[in-house]
């Protein structure tokens, strides 16, 4: 059997494995010095953590903060604070929605869209490699410049 992962060794020590997995690991740990060393390290770490002192504040934090927290709950805000807090953002949202609806209506059919002339679109035709002109009618030289 291959050695189990570190998490599995920790789960064995914490008694978090299923009974069948626990028996299989116990049998493996009896024959494997590497797994026994891992277990000893984790057990030593567990014992060192338990021996750490538990810090104390030296005063009652709830007694100090309780009146301040209760004072904040008792204070109510006036009704006009609602309009001050939400009036400007609400107005901005309404204007944004109205502008979006107006622009969308123009795109859907509120206005007449004119297609560009075909000669103007010829500029976007593919140009062969080495070609100097995108469209022949754009490259003709006027009669006076020949």
C-alpha positions as CSV (number, residue, x, y, z in Angstrom):
1,X,0.0,0.0,0.0
2,X,1.2,3.5,-0.8
3,X,1.6,6.0,2.0
4,X,-1.6,8.1,2.4
5,X,-1.7,11.8,1.9
6,X,-0.9,14.2,4.8
7,X,-4.6,15.1,5.1
8,X,-5.5,11.4,5.6
9,X,-3.0,11.1,8.4
10,X,-4.4,14.2,10.0
11,X,-7.9,12.8,9.6
12,X,-6.9,9.6,11.3
13,X,-5.5,11.5,14.3
14,X,-8.7,13.6,14.5
15,X,-10.8,10.4,14.3
16,X,-12.5,11.6,11.1
17,X,-12.0,8.5,8.9
18,X,-14.6,5.9,8.2
19,X,-14.1,2.7,10.3
20,X,-12.9,0.7,7.3
21,X,-10.4,3.4,6.3
22,X,-9.3,3.8,9.9
23,X,-8.5,0.0,10.2
24,X,-6.7,0.1,6.9
25,X,-4.6,3.1,7.9
26,X,-3.8,1.6,11.4
27,X,-2.6,-1.6,9.7
28,X,-0.4,0.4,7.3
29,X,0.9,2.7,10.1
30,X,2.2,-0.3,12.1
31,X,4.4,-1.3,9.2
32,X,5.4,2.1,7.9
33,X,8.0,4.2,9.8
34,X,7.3,7.2,7.6
35,X,3.6,7.3,8.5
36,X,4.4,6.7,12.2
37,X,6.8,9.7,12.1
38,X,4.1,11.8,10.5
39,X,1.6,10.8,13.2
40,X,4.1,11.6,15.9
41,X,4.7,15.1,14.4
42,X,1.0,15.8,14.2
43,X,0.4,14.5,17.7
44,X,3.2,16.7,19.0
45,X,1.7,19.7,17.2
46,X,-1.7,19.0,18.6
47,X,-0.2,18.9,22.1
48,X,1.7,22.1,21.6
49,X,-1.4,23.9,20.4
50,X,-3.3,22.7,23.5
51,X,-0.6,24.1,25.8
52,X,-0.8,27.6,24.3
53,X,-2.2,30.1,26.7
54,X,-5.6,31.5,26.1
55,X,-5.4,35.3,26.0
56,X,-7.8,37.3,28.1
57,X,-8.7,41.0,27.5
58,X,-8.8,42.0,31.1
59,X,-12.1,43.9,30.7
60,X,-15.6,43.2,29.5
61,X,-15.7,44.3,25.9
62,X,-19.5,43.8,25.6
63,X,-20.1,46.1,28.6
64,X,-17.9,48.8,27.0
65,X,-19.4,48.7,23.5
66,X,-23.0,47.8,24.4
67,X,-24.2,51.3,25.2
68,X,-22.6,52.7,22.1
69,X,-24.2,50.0,19.9
70,X,-27.6,50.5,21.5
71,X,-27.4,54.3,21.1
72,X,-26.9,53.9,17.4
73,X,-30.0,51.7,17.1
74,X,-32.2,54.1,19.0
75,X,-31.4,57.1,16.7
76,X,-33.8,57.3,13.8
77,X,-33.3,59.3,10.6
78,X,-35.8,61.9,9.5
79,X,-38.0,61.2,6.5
80,X,-36.3,63.7,4.2
81,X,-33.0,61.7,4.5
82,X,-34.6,59.1,2.3
83,X,-35.0,61.6,-0.5
84,X,-31.5,63.0,0.0
85,X,-29.9,59.6,0.0
86,X,-31.9,58.1,-2.9
87,X,-33.2,61.1,-4.9
88,X,-30.1,61.8,-7.0
89,X,-29.3,58.2,-7.8
90,X,-33.0,57.5,-8.6
91,X,-33.1,60.5,-10.9
92,X,-29.9,59.4,-12.6
93,X,-31.3,55.9,-13.1
94,X,-34.6,57.2,-14.5
95,X,-32.7,59.5,-17.0
96,X,-30.5,56.7,-18.0
97,X,-33.4,54.4,-18.7
98,X,-35.3,57.1,-20.6
99,X,-32.2,57.8,-22.8
100,X,-31.7,54.1,-23.4
101,X,-35.3,53.7,-24.5
102,X,-35.2,56.8,-26.7
103,X,-31.9,55.6,-28.4
104,X,-33.3,52.1,-28.8
105,X,-36.4,53.4,-30.4
106,X,-34.4,55.3,-32.9
107,X,-32.4,52.2,-33.8
108,X,-35.4,50.0,-34.1
109,X,-37.3,52.1,-36.6
110,X,-38.0,55.5,-35.2
111,X,-35.8,57.2,-37.8
112,X,-34.9,56.5,-41.4
113,X,-31.5,55.0,-42.0
114,X,-29.8,55.8,-45.3
115,X,-27.4,53.2,-46.8
116,X,-24.1,54.6,-48.0
117,X,-23.6,54.7,-51.8
118,X,-22.0,51.6,-53.2
119,X,-18.9,53.5,-54.4
120,X,-18.1,54.5,-50.9
121,X,-18.4,50.9,-49.7
122,X,-15.9,49.8,-52.4
123,X,-13.1,51.1,-50.2
124,X,-13.6,48.1,-47.9
125,X,-13.2,45.6,-50.8
126,X,-10.2,43.3,-50.5
127,X,-7.2,44.6,-52.1
128,X,-4.8,42.2,-53.8
129,X,-1.3,42.0,-52.5
130,X,0.8,44.7,-54.1
131,X,-2.3,46.7,-55.2
132,X,-2.0,50.4,-54.8
133,X,-5.7,51.3,-55.0
134,X,-8.6,49.9,-53.1
135,X,-11.2,50.9,-55.7
136,X,-10.5,51.7,-59.4
137,X,-12.7,54.8,-59.5
138,X,-10.9,56.3,-56.5
139,X,-7.5,56.0,-58.2
140,X,-8.3,57.6,-61.6
141,X,-6.3,60.7,-62.0
142,X,-8.2,63.8,-63.2
143,X,-7.6,64.9,-66.8
144,X,-5.6,67.9,-65.9
145,X,-3.0,66.0,-63.9
146,X,-1.9,63.5,-66.6
